[in-house]
Every structure is written in structure tokens, then in C-alpha cells.
Amino acid sequence: MAAALRGLGLLQGRVRLAATAAATSSFRRPGQRATVRGGAAATVPSAGKSYGSEAKEEEELRIRYLDDEHKGIVVLGLNRSHAKNALSKNLLKMMSKAVDALKSDKKVRTVIFRSEVPGIFCAGADLKERAKMHSSEVSSFVSKTRATINEMGGTQRLPRTIGVSLAKELIFSARIVDGEEAKSIGLISHVVEQNEAGDAAYRRALALAKEFLPQGPVAMRVAKLAINQGMEVDLVTGLAIEEACYAQTIPTKDRIEGLLAFKEKRPPRYKGE
């Protein structure tokens, strides 16, 4: 269900911005708005670009390391046009390999998932491939998918995002919501007007990613940890988690650099140490 897909989550220790397709349909009409969830971007490349009916397997996931003012941002582009970017075993394997590599790359600050296919983000699981799987393979595939895309699990994550009643309504009805409704119920963070190139939401995600770059890597890592773990416990326990996370920043060089930069009235130069 498009409403429950919710994007592709966060890399441990860095921000991942997930590109999501417009919830209203698989193909975007001229002037249609693009949706952005928590930095997630609906992204449709220019119609002038050429795409083959079937991409070669090694091209199903395109990885770009940005530079200059966007240095530290990596873009992962889904490129299975013949299957509307449905998640196959091969694509999942490529995504898992890419994510594992990025986790250990200290130069990477933010990851954006986007589509390289006009008018679509991801159709979900590749059901044609799934139909050929033995029942014993399905559980393993789902487990691997959860390990790679850590915001999967609609019956658990959706109620925590939009409330139990509305989550049941959407899951039981399998209703598809458009971008405006998705924003109104808190499923996404931004809705932007589409541009002529068809990549308005990707541009918005890129702008958000750029805002994250100057911030201290250590502080962002522990803040993310505190938020993620704190949401699963009561407030008192959550505050204790926050205190423990803050304690990790105290002996770091970045904390001293932040204090010096404030005193000297200059931008801080964080190194993640």
C-alpha cells in the first residue's frame, strides 16, 4: 500500500532521505505536486531522459557521490523501469551492499534514495518474482528486506506515526492517499509544486540534506539514537537515554570546537571526532 510504504528509513549514524512516489497514482501528471516525507522526496527525472525497457542488473541501483557544496551527500537511484522499481532479490542485494558500504564511510553524511524512472518511485515487492518463490524463501526475503529498509513494518510503524484508528482504516481498506492528504495526517513532511524537470521533490530533499551538512556528526549521531530509542519507551526512560547520549559528546573534539566557534563568532569546523 502506497500510504504505508513511508519511504526507506535511516542509515545508522547518518541521515537517509528516502524518495517517495506521488501517492495519487503511479504516473505523475503535469503540474502534480511531489511529496517529501521527513526529507523524503518524490522524484521524477526529466521526461527527456532515455530509459531502456529493461536495465542491466548492474544498473538497477545507481550510486552517485555528490561534490562541491553537496560533498558528503550520496544519491542512490532505483532504476528498474520495466518493473516500476519493484524490489527484487537482486535489487535488494545491491541496496544492502551499498548501505553496508556507506555505513563505514565516515565521509558520507546524508543518503538520498530517489527514482531514476519517470513517474514512479517504487511499486513495493516484486510480486512476479515473489510468486515464483517457495514458501520457505518468503520469510527470509522479508527479513532481509527489513534489515535493509528499516522503516518497513506497516502494522507497527504506521500506527505510531498517524494513530491506531487511521492506520487500521488505511491498512484494512488498502486505500491510496494523495500527497495533500498524506501531509495532513502526518505521513509525510512536505508537499512541493512539481517543476518542468520533474524532480522538484528531489531538489527539496537535496536542500534538506545540505542543511544537515554543517552540523556536528557526533551530535547528529547521538541525537538520532536518542530519538529512535526514546520513541519506544516512556518519557522518563527516554530522558535517561537522552542524558546517556549527551554524555557521549562531552569528551569529543567536536564539542570543544563548537564552544570555541561560538566564542570566536565563526562557523564551527566539525570533524566527527
C-alpha positions in Angstrom: 0.0 0.0 0.0 1.4 3.3 -1.1 0.3 5.1 2.1 2.1 2.7 4.3 5.3 2.5 2.4 6.6 5.6 4.1 10.0 5.8 2.4 13.2 3.9 3.2 14.3 5.0 6.6 17.6 6.0 8.1 21.1 4.8 7.9 22.6 4.2 11.4 24.6 7.2 12.3 23.7 9.3 9.2 20.6 10.8 7.7 18.9 8.9 4.9 16.4 10.9 2.8 14.1 8.5 1.0 12.4 9.4 -2.3 8.7 8.5 -2.4 6.4 8.5 -5.3 3.3 10.6 -5.5 0.6 8.7 -3.6 -2.2 9.5 -6.0 -1.0 7.4 -8.9 1.9 5.6 -10.5 2.4 8.3 -13.1 2.6 11.9 -12.4 0.5 14.4 -14.4 1.8 17.8 -15.4 1.6 20.2 -12.5 1.0 17.5 -10.0 2.6 18.0 -6.6 5.5 16.0 -5.4 5.7 14.7 -1.8 8.5 14.9 0.7 8.5 12.9 3.9 10.9 13.9 6.6 13.4 14.7 3.9 11.8 12.0 1.7 11.4 13.2 -1.8 9.1 12.3 -4.7 11.4 12.5 -7.6 10.8 12.0 -11.3 13.6 12.6 -13.7 13.2 14.8 -16.8 10.9 13.2 -19.5 13.7 14.0 -22.0 15.9 11.4 -20.5 16.1 8.0 -22.2 15.4 4.8 -20.3 15.6 1.2 -21.7 12.7 -1.1 -21.3 15.0 -3.3 -19.1 18.0 -2.0 -17.2 21.0 -4.3 -16.9 21.3 -5.7 -13.3 24.4 -3.7 -12.5 22.4 -0.5 -13.4 19.4 -1.3 -11.3 20.9 0.8 -8.5 22.9 3.9 -9.5 25.2 5.4 -6.8 26.4 9.0 -7.1 28.7 10.7 -4.6 28.0 14.5 -4.9 30.7 17.1 -4.6 31.4 20.8 -4.1 28.7 22.3 -1.9 26.9 18.9 -1.7 30.0 17.0 -0.7 29.0 14.3 1.9 25.7 13.6 0.2 25.2 10.3 -1.7 22.3 9.6 -4.0 21.1 6.0 -4.6 18.9 5.8 -7.7 16.4 3.0 -8.2 16.4 2.0 -11.9 14.1 -0.9 -12.7 11.9 0.7 -15.2 10.4 -2.5 -16.5 9.2 -3.4 -13.0 8.3 0.1 -11.7 11.3 -0.2 -9.4 9.7 -3.2 -7.5 12.1 -4.7 -5.0 13.6 -7.9 -6.4 16.1 -10.2 -4.7 18.9 -8.7 -6.9 17.9 -5.1 -6.2 17.6 -5.8 -2.5 21.1 -7.4 -2.5 22.5 -4.3 -4.3 20.8 -2.0 -1.8 22.1 -4.0 1.1 25.6 -4.0 -0.2 25.5 -0.2 -0.9 24.1 0.6 2.6 26.7 -1.6 4.3 29.5 0.3 2.4 28.0 3.7 3.3 27.7 2.8 7.0 31.5 2.5 7.3 32.3 5.6 5.1 32.9 8.5 7.6 32.8 11.0 4.7 29.2 10.2 4.0 26.8 12.5 5.9 23.5 12.0 4.2 22.0 9.5 1.8 19.1 10.2 -0.6 17.1 7.5 -2.2 15.4 8.5 -5.4 13.9 7.0 -8.6 15.7 7.2 -11.9 12.4 6.2 -13.6 9.9 8.8 -14.7 6.6 8.8 -12.9 7.3 6.1 -10.3 9.3 5.6 -7.1 8.8 2.0 -6.0 5.9 -0.4 -6.6 6.8 -2.4 -3.4 7.9 -6.0 -3.6 8.3 -7.7 -7.0 5.2 -9.8 -6.8 6.0 -11.7 -10.1 9.3 -12.8 -8.5 7.5 -13.5 -5.2 5.0 -15.8 -6.9 7.9 -18.0 -8.0 9.4 -18.2 -4.5 9.0 -21.3 -2.4 7.2 -20.5 0.8 10.4 -21.1 2.7 12.1 -18.3 0.8 9.5 -15.7 1.5 10.3 -15.2 5.3 14.0 -15.0 4.5 13.3 -12.4 1.8 11.1 -10.3 4.1 13.7 -10.5 6.9 16.5 -9.3 4.5 14.2 -6.5 3.3 13.6 -5.3 6.9 17.3 -5.4 7.6 18.0 -3.1 4.6 14.9 -0.9 4.8 14.5 -0.3 8.5 11.2 1.6 8.2 9.3 -1.4 6.9 6.6 -2.9 9.1 3.3 -1.0 8.4 1.2 -2.6 11.1 3.7 -1.4 13.7 5.2 1.8 12.3 2.1 3.3 10.7 0.0 3.4 14.0 3.0 5.1 15.7 3.0 7.7 13.0 -0.7 8.5 12.3 -2.5 6.9 15.2 -4.1 3.4 15.6 -7.6 4.2 14.2 -6.4 5.9 11.0 -3.7 3.2 10.5 -6.4 0.5 10.7 -8.6 2.4 8.2 -5.8 2.7 5.7 -4.5 -0.9 6.1 -7.9 -2.5 6.1 -9.1 -0.6 3.1 -5.8 -0.5 1.2 -6.8 3.0 0.2 -4.2 5.1 -1.6 -3.9 8.7 -0.4 -2.6 11.6 -2.4 0.2 13.9 -1.3 -2.0 16.6 0.3 -3.9 14.0 2.5 -0.6 12.2 3.3 0.8 15.5 4.7 -2.4 16.4 6.6 -2.3 13.1 8.5 1.4 13.4 9.2 2.6 10.6 6.9 4.9 13.0 5.0 6.6 16.2 5.9 6.4 18.4 2.8 4.4 18.8 -0.4 6.1 20.8 -3.2 4.9 22.0 -6.6 6.3 19.9 -9.4 8.8 21.7 -11.8 9.3 21.2 -15.5 12.2 18.8 -15.0 10.0 16.6 -12.8 12.4 16.5 -9.9 11.0 19.1 -7.5 10.9 16.8 -4.5 14.4 15.5 -5.1 15.6 19.1 -5.2 13.7 19.7 -1.9 15.4 16.6 -0.4 18.8 17.9 -1.6 18.2 21.2 0.0 17.3 19.5 3.3 20.4 17.4 3.1 22.5 20.5 2.5 21.1 21.9 5.8 22.3 18.9 7.6 25.9 19.0 6.3 27.3 21.8 8.6 26.0 20.1 11.8 28.3 18.1 14.0 28.4 14.4 13.0 28.8 13.2 16.6 25.9 15.2 17.8 23.7 14.2 14.9 24.5 10.5 15.5 23.6 10.5 19.2 20.6 12.8 18.6 19.3 10.2 16.1 19.9 7.4 18.5 18.1 9.2 21.3 15.1 9.9 19.1 14.8 6.4 17.7 15.2 4.7 21.1 13.3 7.2 23.0 10.2 6.8 20.9 9.9 3.1 22.0 9.9 3.8 25.8 8.2 6.0 28.4 9.2 9.7 28.8 11.3 9.1 32.0 13.3 6.3 30.3 13.6 8.5 27.1 15.1 11.3 29.1 17.6 8.9 30.6 18.5 7.8 27.1 19.0 11.4 26.1 21.3 12.1 29.0 23.4 9.0 28.2 23.6 10.1 24.6 24.7 13.6 25.5 27.4 12.1 27.8 29.0 10.6 24.7 29.6 14.1 23.2 31.3 15.5 26.3 34.8 14.1 25.7 34.7 14.8 21.9 36.8 17.4 20.0 33.7 18.4 18.2 32.1 19.7 21.4 35.1 21.8 22.1 35.2 23.1 18.6 31.5 24.1 18.9 32.2 26.1 22.0 35.3 27.8 20.5 33.4 28.7 17.3 30.6 30.2 19.4 33.1 32.2 21.4 35.0 33.4 18.3 31.8 34.1 16.4 32.7 31.9 13.4 31.2 28.8 11.8 32.3 25.6 13.5 34.6 23.1 11.6 33.4 19.7 12.9 35.4 16.6 12.1 33.3 13.9 13.7 35.8 13.3 16.5 
